């Protein structure tokens, strides 16, 4: 196994999309995965206050579901992460969540722009 394979396995384990490298302490890997997810959730909660409030106690589970299926990209990956969560929530059926997600998306658009294609400059700060 080369370094690239080891890194891919570790990344899969830290995102919950794999078991991680063979021989690695599973409990330690799971603690690290939960810690990273918590860090992502806190960053998103600061960027999406209305959505967080509308979801209330469902916020943590909703974010865990999002984190399990979406990998943010770019230098401003925390903004990309929050943007994708809000964009997905804005297509939902529950009126209060839909309204909160749309409000948060409007606030994000005031400060940043987002390209649908990936890349390091996917999110760019508005200038001027």
C-alpha positions, 0 to 999 in steps of 0.5 A: 500500500502506498501513501496515496492509498493510505490517505484515501482510506484515512479520509474515507474513515474520517468522513464515515464513507469507509472503515479507515486504514487497516490496523487503525484504532476504530474508536479513535477514528470514530472520535475523530470523525465525530469531532470533525463533523461537530466542527463542520456543524458549528461553522454551518450553524454560524452561517445558517442561524435561521435554519438552525433555529427552524430545525431546533433539536433536529439540527444535529441529525439533519446536519449529520445526514448532510455531512454523510452525503456531501463533501465541501470543496474550495478554500472557503469550504465551510461556506460551501458546506453551509450553502449546500445544506441551505440549498437542499433545505430550501427545496423541502416541503416544510414551510418554516424550514423552507423560509429559514433556508431561503433567508439564510441563502439570501444572506450568504449571497450578500457576502459570497458567490458560489459556482456550481462546479467544484474547485479551489475558488468555488466560493468567492467573496463579493467585492465592492 
